[in-house]
């Protein structure tokens, strides 16, 4: 299935999701509305809420709380983006100026806090304790992932184990939580719920691996962000880790220096090192392996167009160029 075909399967749910998001953003404080709408309306694939909708339907869910759950996941994700852009000093996201570039760091951080708290208000309205437990735990783990990433910044000795700990916590945990919550709402049995959680975690890891590869192998116009942002921030992502392991002494020294100091002065040299060591191919291979493992997890669910759509979503996530 194409992404358009996947979306068509849950078209009514997506329309309800748009209405839910718009209604839930309302605040008496004008600046909150402006900042929140700037980033929420800024496009993006909305893979996380789409995952929630598809997973719930794949489990036979027919009520409406999955739409609110999808909005909750999107709000938590959006809050992390607002905070990330401040921490990273980013000025471009999804092809637009970041909220902090437009409204300032202070407003971005505070509106991120608003979105977190609004998400938890919405959880209370759903009234499902296990949902709140899963999302509260996920939010805490995401914050830990952010701190782990901060600790790895400018550290060229970061290895694959530390790198994967970051992406599992910072990125994949929300995919996992969204898929698990869908199963909880649908009353799925323990086997199906665990399968959904495994699917979400593996999909999230694959998604981040591709993201990190695109930082060196994509194009700014397609990605909607500046190429080399990770290098400029001194983030030792997998393409760099692999290139240091497989490269020459000169290449290792160049990459180490770039991670320690940040900046893009040697971006072209480092991209050549990444290319010559096959580091993008290595990263892409691991992403494909995770995506296929995610697809295999879906065997625990009953056959349906929604299960097929989840499988297609995993493959689309690793085939994308932006």
Secondary structure, DSSP 8 states (H G I E B T S, - for coil): --HHHHHHHTHHHHHHHHHHHHHHT--SSHHHHHHHHHHHTS----HHHHHHHHHHHHTT--SSHHHHHHHHHHHHHHHHHHHHHHHHT--EETTEE-HHHHH-HHHHHHHHHHHHHHHHHHHHHHT-HHHHHHHHHHHHHHHHHHHHHHHHTT-TT--HHHHHHHHIIIIIHHHHHHHHHHHHHHT--HHHHHHHHHHHHHHHHHHHHHHHHHHHHS-HHHHSS-TTHHHHTT---HHHHHHHHHS-HHHHHHHHHHHHH-SSTTHHHHHHHHHHTTHHHHHHHHHHHHHHHHHHHGGGS---HHHHHHHHHHHHHHH---
